[in-house]
Amino acid sequence: MGRRQYLLCFFLLCLITSDRGLVKGVVGLACNWGTQSTHPLQANIVVKLLKENGFNKVKLFEADPAALKALGKSGIQVMVGIPNEFLAPLASSVQVAVNWVQQNVSSYVSRYGTDIRYVAVGNEPFLQTYNDSFLNTTFPALQNIQAALIKAGLGRQVKITVPLNADVYQTESGLPSGGDFRSDIRDLMISIIKFLGDNNAPLTINIYPFLSLYADPHFPVDFAFFNGSSAPVVDGSISYTNVFEANFDTLISALEKNGFSSMPVIVGEVGWPTDGDISANKDYARRFNQALVDRINQGQGTPKRKTPPDIYLFSLTDEDAKSVRPGNFERHWGIFYYDGAIKYQLDMGNGKPLVPAKGVKYLARQWCVMSPEASISHPNLTSSVDYACSYADCTSLGYGSSCGTLDAKSNASYAFNVYYQTVDQRKDACSFSNLSTLTKIDPSQNSCRFEIMIDLGTHETTRRSFAGRNENPATVMAFISALILIICGAY
């Protein structure tokens, strides 16, 4: 073999085994897959939904067994989360962390071929509303998980990170260049970031332009979007035209100020909800998320970081069992409805539209509504609606929401139906003091959807690969390796 042929073969072999090679370095989209739903989609259906819509990275909020198994050999890179309630036991003992890694990382990597790249320790643990609950356990838990990954032989393959809310930094000047970490956690933040850097691991931050608009009625609406026309924020030679870039660069300034100018950053959550508030609607969500996807596909960074970070869209589907403490919108962040149906269309790149979930099985096509003979003055109506909404998701009925303009009878019908569906159309579930009845006619009105839930008992159970022929990364890599050996052997 001549020198030129040898160098060519060496280069090609290095390329396919590199993290930035032909297979693993494919540019794609990332998103969050939440599972706090009363009727979640089957994991295999979700994986197919991810692949068909161009997502090659996904973040899980917990080590969900069905999700981690389904993601095995899918070609999708995984960030698996550790809920905050696990931080204390993980902080107390390295052995607890070793057990967690063995059960939730090593086993899926070795048995199922799940491509786990990150372990996210905690979820926004320093959020000010948590009142320092996780202040003393997050860093020790992070250190113990890192030690456990090293012990498992995964220290290079799987990196640690901590997803933090943007409230961990601030700016006294109101400009991104004034960014620094909150004074009450500054020393802790510096210790965590140094530890991450020492282990070649990234910092993860969650940025929510929607919340800026939600929290402040005087916030300039257009500044929340990438393509707005509001007056820019001028910071020296830089003009910021949207809150995402201004927020992200405030973090970069904080990192630079504390000696971490090259610290890699992941945007762990960013998106826009479609219901539960007057500013949470499909038009705003489409506008924001389309511009976000365009930025990702174009490789657009921010004024202080020209190289774009990995950005995980929040979220894939709605979750009707999430806490609504932050607001009713919390259950409506999905670009898809709970069942994988499309809410609004997006161009995911090169004119490729969103593709809905396939293979979803539903309960019987029937709805529980207020009986035509029943009166809105019935003494038990209010208590019946309250009962239904205490056990099911009625957040779409609020002011400014998709069902917020229903009349009294339709309002009660919505509550009755969402309860009836949530309890799987149980025979006795549509009997609200003789105020309700079943109907085969869809009562949905305009933007207000009267759902029929997924039938959790009749989903397809056959496990099959959604990768298609020769699309599994291991298969592709083996094929390319063999081809190179054949070519090189010919010289």
Disulfide bonds with the S-S distance in Angstrom:
Cys9-Cys488 1.66
Cys368-Cys430 2.07
Cys389-Cys394 2.12
Cys403-Cys448 2.01
